[in-house]
Amino acid sequence: GKDLCKYRLSSESLVKRVVKGNDLYIVNNIVDINNLISLHTCYSVGTYDLDKVNGSITFTVGEENERYDGIGRGSINLENLPVFEDEGGKFGSTTSDSVKAMITNDTTHILMNIIAFEEDENLERYIEYSKELLKRFADATIIDAKITKCK
């Protein structure tokens, strides 16, 4: 029930920009790495400022009339979208992340998710590539990296 032009996967939007010959937005090292990984894998990648997230994080589905302010997109209708949620509400989706947990130049702790809805034998390789980019270009210290499967 969504307009596919407005609610396409973020990875699809990035690929479309590149194919059309448009430049990618240059934001900061973390966001730029996020976008590079998304282009490389063709998966939506969600990267969040952990200092802005409260409590446990769940991956769920947006309910009727749920919305949040998407980064650079205004109000996003979350109904039936896969979304990340903490104790304070929804903050990320495969379409557009919210301003609530967005990465800024002041961010010091991140959570990066490569969102794959099916088995992919390359996920471990994608994770290693992501870790390598974060260490090399964002001076990151990797605390944990794992594949989590939804039940």
QUILINWO-V732954 format. One record per run of one state. SS is the DSSP state (~ for helix, > for strand, _ for the rest). FROM is the first residue (numbers start at 1). TO is the last residue. If there is no record, write none. Layout:
ss,from,to
SS,FROM,TO
SS,FROM,TO
This chain:
ss,from,to
_,1,9
~,10,19
_,20,28
~,29,41
_,42,43
>,44,49
~,50,52
_,53,57
>,58,62
_,63,66
>,67,70
_,71,73
>,74,77
_,78,78
>,79,79
_,80,81
>,82,86
_,87,88
>,89,93
_,94,97
>,98,98
_,99,109
>,110,115
_,116,122
~,123,138
_,139,151
